[in-house]
Amino acid sequence: MRLNYLAYSFSLTIMYFSFMLMLPVLVALYYHETGAVLPFLLTGAAALMISITIKKVISGIAQIKSINDIKKSEGLCVVSFSWIFAIILASIPYLFFGISPVDALFEATSGITATGSTILTHFNYPNTVFFWRSFTQWLGGMGIIVLFIAILPQFAIAGRQMFFAEAPGPTEDKFTPRIKNTAAALWKVYAGLTIIEIAFLKINGMSGFEAVCNSLSSISGGGLSPNSQSMIGCSYPLLWITAFFMFFAGVSFNLQYKAWIKLNPLVLFRNEEFRTYFSAIFLIGILLSISLFFNMHYDLAGSITHSFFNVSTLVSSTGFCSVDYTKWDYTSKLLLFAIMLFGSCASSAGGGLKVMRWLLVFKIIKTEMTKILHPKAVCNIKTGSYSVPKEILDQTLMFVAFYFVILGVSAFLIAVLEQNTTIGLTGAVSAVGNIGPGFGAIGPLGSFAPLNALTKLILIFDMLIGRLELIPILVLFQKDFWVLKR
């Protein structure tokens, strides 16, 4: 890897992230929260100085006119360290409000990775802090690097390697000839949905500030709300509006863009992954409605509303709640846990293992069973009309194996540290899947603050590796990856 290329790309992302830190300053000024101005100004200035220092210290950067030939390994490195450094920068403002370093890092990681877990035990903070929590989720939901690819001319061509490093999936779904145009199209859909949701929430009675924060959090699949009770107490129309947008946060933005361009929603249902995603939500939603009606004695409207809202929030890895579902009966909680493992669609803001990977795994199993009965049969695995190459199938199996190994090891370590199996299992599933709340003490109205500091560090690692989908972080542990050239 070429050090000057890495430093140049890294300095650019840090510089533009420093500009993002200026937006909370405007919010602080708007709400006359003068005490909240300095934390973000200082952090932004520090980020800018780091960017300038990198350019001055690393030789060869001034001669770089183009990074169009950036390699895949270099793209992975830029993405990994940009995210790590963005998390560190995002955590600094929290320190000014009395939050400890580990807790600040946890809250920032939860925000940037759009996980939605929180260490807050009270909500007596300025509006600027809550806006920052939601805004970091919105940046991380689509992807920091994807945003910079869309707006920076330096990444017009070279951004391809970083685009797929930050938004990996079973296939490289690029639907425009230039990766810059693809990134811009995705952000148009993302921003468009956000603006529409803000308007709908405001029209239906939510305050302007909460409408903005909740929209930023739901479209990103994040779930950090400025309200200590999340969405509890909201009217049914507000819950259905939020559930609708959370549902689409978990749908491939590539696919949504195609549907928007063609003005044809049926484009969605022609996609196998979307049909599976939709069917899973519908099925679990109906089963959960029945369970709530008979076991929890909700009325019909309440059963259906709370069922589909909480299924949508967990399958899209958002993490809002309309009720404290940890108080539900065992059957209802089991259904929610099942949908937590299912995940959202590839190329969406949602987390989890992703529907496409589940589809490919089951198709691989079916193919192997067919070969046992018919050894001479030639079997091609397809998704729609697309024949999946063997290397993609191999990568999918490797990803699934690593996913469950990391999940299992994390769950075991956390359970030992906390002496609590529920926290261990649901905490690991929540962090690796970027879902947010778990069950028990870390449920939707709980806090991660009382957990052991080492537990929080494990969860921080899990949230980051889950958001970047393993590979960009795992390659950092390869010795050959660190062979640097000038």
N, C-alpha and C positions, 0 to 999 in steps of 0.2 A: 504494500500500500504506500502511496505517496503522501508524505507528511504535509507538503505544501497544499495539496488538493484538499486534504482533510481539514486543515486549519482554515483555508479559505471558505469552504462550505460551512464549517462550524461557526466561524465568525459572523457569516451572513445571517444564519438562523438566530444566533444570540442577539445580534443587533436589532433585528426586526421584532424579536420577542420583547426587547426592552421598550419598544414603542407600544406594545400591547399593555404594558404596565401603566401607561398614561391614561387609559380609559377610566380606571377606577378613580383617578384624580379628579376627572370631570364629574363623576358621580358624587364624590365627596364635596366638591364645590357646590353642586346643585342642592344637596341636602344640608349645606352649611356645616359639614362635619370636618372642621379644620384639622382636628387631631388625626384624621385618617389620610391627610394629604402627604405628610412627610414619609410614612412607610413606603408608599408606592413610588414617590419621587426618588428617594434614595436607592431603592432596589432597581428602578429603571436606569438610574445614572450608573450604578455599579455594573449592571449588565452591559451598558454601552461602553464603559471603560474596559471591561474584559474583552469585548469584541475588538476594540481599537488596539489593545495590548497584544492580542493574538496576531493581528496583522503586522504589528511592528516587530515582534520578537521572532516569529517564524520566518526564516529566509525563503525567498522564492515566491512569496505570495504576490508581491507587486507585479511580477512578470506574467501572472496568470490572466489571460484575456478570456478564456473559455474553459469550462469544465465538462464539455460535451462528451468527452471520452472517459468519464468517471466509471470505475469498475464496480461490479456488484458488491464485492467485499468492502469497498470504500463507501458505497451507499449505505450498507448495513451499519458501518461504523458511525457515519454521520448521524443517521437516524437514532441509533442507540444513545449516543452521547448527547445529542440535542434534547432528547426526552429527559435524560437524567439531569442535565443542567437546567432544563425548563422547570422540572420539579423542585430543584433546589432554589431557584429564583422565586418560584411561586410560593414557597414556604416562608421566605424571609419576612413578608409583611405580617404574617401571623405572629411572629415573635414580638412585635411591637404591642400586641394586645394581650400579653401575659400568657401566651401558649408556649409550652415547653418545646425544645428543639425536636424531640422525637415525635411529639404530637403534631407539631407544625408540619413536619415532613410527611407524616401520615395523612393529614388533611389535604396537603398539596398533591400528594400522589393520588389520593382518592378523587380529587377534582380533575387533574390533568388526564388521568386514565378513564374518566367518566364512570367511576365505580359507584360512588355515592355513599360509602361508609363514612361515619363521622366520629370524631372524638369530643365534639362539643357536648357539654353537660348543661349548659344554659345558653340562652339566645340573647343575652344582654350586650350585643355588639352593635356597632354602627351599621347602617344599611350598606355602606361601602364594602364591608367585609363579606356580607351575604351576596352582594353582586359579584365580588371577585370569585367566590366559591362557584357560583353558577357560570360565570364567564369562562373560568378555567375548564369547566366541563365542556362547554360549547366549543372551545378551541380544540380540546383533546378528542371530542366525539367524532369529528370528521378527520382530524389529524393536523397537527401543527405543520408538518412538512408538506402535506397536500395543499394547505393554504398558501405556503410560500411558493410552491411550484406554480400555483395559479396566478400569483401576483408578481413574482420576481423574474425578470428577463434572463438572469444568469442561469436559472434552472429550466429554461424553456425546453431543452432537449435532454440535458443531463439528469433531469428530475425523474426519468423513468426508473432508474435503479432505486432511488429513494422512495418513489411512489409505492412500488411493490414491496419494499422493505417495511414501510410503515403500515400499509394496508394489504397484508398478505392474504391469500385465500387458496382454495383448491385449484383455481384457474386464474390466469392473468386476464381479467375481463376489462379490456381497453376498447372503448367504443368510438373514439375519434382518432384520426390519424396522428395527432400530436398529443403527447401526454399532458402538456400545459392546458390544452383545450379540454381534455378529460377532467383534469383537476378543477378547472374553472366551472365546467358544467355541473360537477358534483356539488360544488359550493353554492351554485345558484339554486339548486334544488333544496339544499340544506338551509340556506338563508331564507328562501321563499317560504318553506314550511314553518320556520321560526316566526316570521312576521305574521303569517296567517294565524298561527296559534295565539300569538299575543293579542291580536285583534279580537278573536273569538272569546278568549277568556275575559278580556276587558268588557266586551259588550254584554257578557253574561254575569257581570257583577263583581269580578275580581279586581282588586286595586291595581293600579298601573304598575307599581313596583313589583308586586307579587306575580302579576301576569308576565312581566319580562323575565324575572328570575326562574319561574316555573317553566316557562317556555324554553329558555336556554337549557334548563336541566332535563326536560323531557325529550326534546328533539335530539339531544346528545346521548340519550340513554344513560344519563347521570343520576339524577334523583335527589341531589342536595337541595332542600327547600329552605326559604327564609323563615318558614313557619315551623315552630318546634313540633307541631302535630302533623307535619307533612300535609296531606290532603284531607285529613280527618275533619269532618264537619262541613265540607264543601257540598254544595247542592248537586243533585244528580246530573243536571246538564253540564256542570263544570267537570264532573268526574268522567262523563262520556266523551267530552271534548278532549280531555287530557289522555284518556285511554286510546282514542282514535289516533292522536299524534304519536303516542308511544308505540302503537302498533306499527306505524310507518317509519319510526326510528329504527325498527328492527328489519325493515325491508331494504333490499339492495337499492342504493341510490342510483346505480347504473340503470337498473330496471325501471325505477320511477322516472328517470329522465327520459327514457324511451317512451314511456306511457304518456308523459307530458307533451313530448314533441309530436307524437301521433294523435294526441287528444283522444286516446282510446284506452280506458281502464282494463279492457279485456286482454291487453298486452300482458298485464300482470298474471292473469290466470293461465296464460300459455306457458308460463315458466314453472318447471317442476318443483324447484325449491320453494317458490312462493306458495304453490298449492299445498305443499307439505306443511309449511309454516302456518298458513291459514287454517288448514284442517286440524293441526295440533291444538291451536288456540281455541278453535270452535269446540273440539271434542272435550278438552280439559275444562273449558269454560262451562259447558253444559253439565258435565259430571260434578263440577264444583258447585254449580247452582243447585243441583239436586241435593247434594250433601248439606249445603247451608240451609236449604229450605226444611229438610227433614231432621237434621241433626242439631242445627243451631237455631232453628225456629225463626229464621228471617222471613219477612213477607216476600212475595214473589218478585216485586220490583227491586227490593234490597238484595235478594239472593242473586239475581241476574247482574245487577250493577256492580256489586262488590266482587262478584266472581270474575267477571270479564275485566274489571279494572285491575285487580291484583294479578290475574294471569298475564295481562298485557304488560304490567310493570316488571314482572319477573322474567318473562320470555325475552323482553327487549333489554333486559339488564338495567332498567331504570332505577327501580328501588323506591318509588313513591309508595304510599299506602293510604287506603281509604278507611281502614279499620286496623286494629292491632290483631293481625292474623295469628300471632303466637297463642292467642286464647281460643282459637278454633279447635274443633275436635281432631282426633288423630287422622281420620280419612281425609279431611280437608287439607291439613298440613302436608300429608303425603303427596297429594295431587300437586300442591304448590312446589314441593321439593323436586318432583319429577319434571316439572316445566322449567325449573332452574337449571337442570342438567341439559335440557334440550337446546337452548340457545337460539340466536336469531339468524338472519340470512347473511351470507358473505357480502362484503362491500357495503355494509350498513354501519350505523353507529352502535348497534347492539353488540353484546359480548357473547360469552359461552363458547361451546365447541363448534357451533355453527351448523345449520341444517344441512348444508351441502355435504359436509364431512360425514354426518350421520347417514345420509343417502348413499354416499360412496362406500362406506363401510358395510352397510347391509347388502349393497349390490355385489361387493367383493365376496361376502359370505355366500350369497345366493349362487354366484358363478362357481365358487369352489365346490359347492354341493352338487351343482350340475355336472362338473367335471368328474366327480366321484362316480356318478351314475353313467355318464357318457364320456369316457376318457378321451375319445377322439374329437369331441365337439370343439369347435372354434367359437369362443365367446368374447364378444366385445361389450365393454361396459359403456353405456351412453347416459348422458343427461340431456334430455330432449333429443335433438338431432346431432348433438356433439359427442363424438367418440373420445373418451377420456384416455390420454396417453398413459402408458405403464408407469412412467416416472412420476406423474401426478398421483397415481394410485399408491405408489410406494411412499411418496412424501406424505400422503394423507394418513397411511397406516403408522408411519413414524411419528407424525404429529399427535395422533390420538394416543399412541403409546406413551410419548413424553408427557402429554397433558395429564394422563391419569397417574403416571409415576410422580410428577410434581405435586399433583393434588393429594395423592395418598401420603407421600412423605410429609407434606405441609400439615395435613390433617393430624397425622400421628404426633408430630412435634408440638403442635399447638395444643392438642388434647393432653399431652404429658405436662406441658408448661402450665396450662390452666386447670388441669385435673378435671376436665369437663369434655366429654365426648361430643356433646351437641355443639359446643363452641368450636371444637376442633374440626368437625366434619363440615358444618354449615359455614364456618368462617373461611375455610379453605376453598370450598365450592364458590362462595360469594366473591372471594378475592381473585382467584384464578379466572373466574367467569365474568369479573367486573360487574357483579350484580348489586352489591351494596349491603343490604341487611341480611342477616341470617335468621337463626331462631334462638330462643332463650334470651340471655342477657344482651345479645347483640341483635335482637329483633328490630323491627321497623321503628320502634320508639325508644330503642336502647342506645347505648353509646359504647364505643370501643375504648374509651378513656381508661377504664379500670384494668384493662388487660396488661399483662407483663410487657415490659419494653422490648424484650426479645421477640415476643409474639407479634408485636406491632411491626418490627423489622422484617419478620418472615412474611407478614401480610403485605408490606410495602413491596417486597420483592415479587410476591405473587401477583399483585395488581399490575405492576409494570410488565412482567413477563406475559401476563394474560392479555394486556392491551396490545402489545406488539406481537402477540401470537408466537411466543417462544423463540423463533429462529434468530431474530436480531440480537437477543440477549444471550442465547446459548452459544452463539459463535464467538462471543467475547471470551469464552473459556477455552477456545482452541489455541494452541501454541502458535500454529502457522499463521493465525490471523494477525499476530503482532509483529510480523516482519515488515519494518518500515523502511521506506526509501525517501530520499529527498528529491 
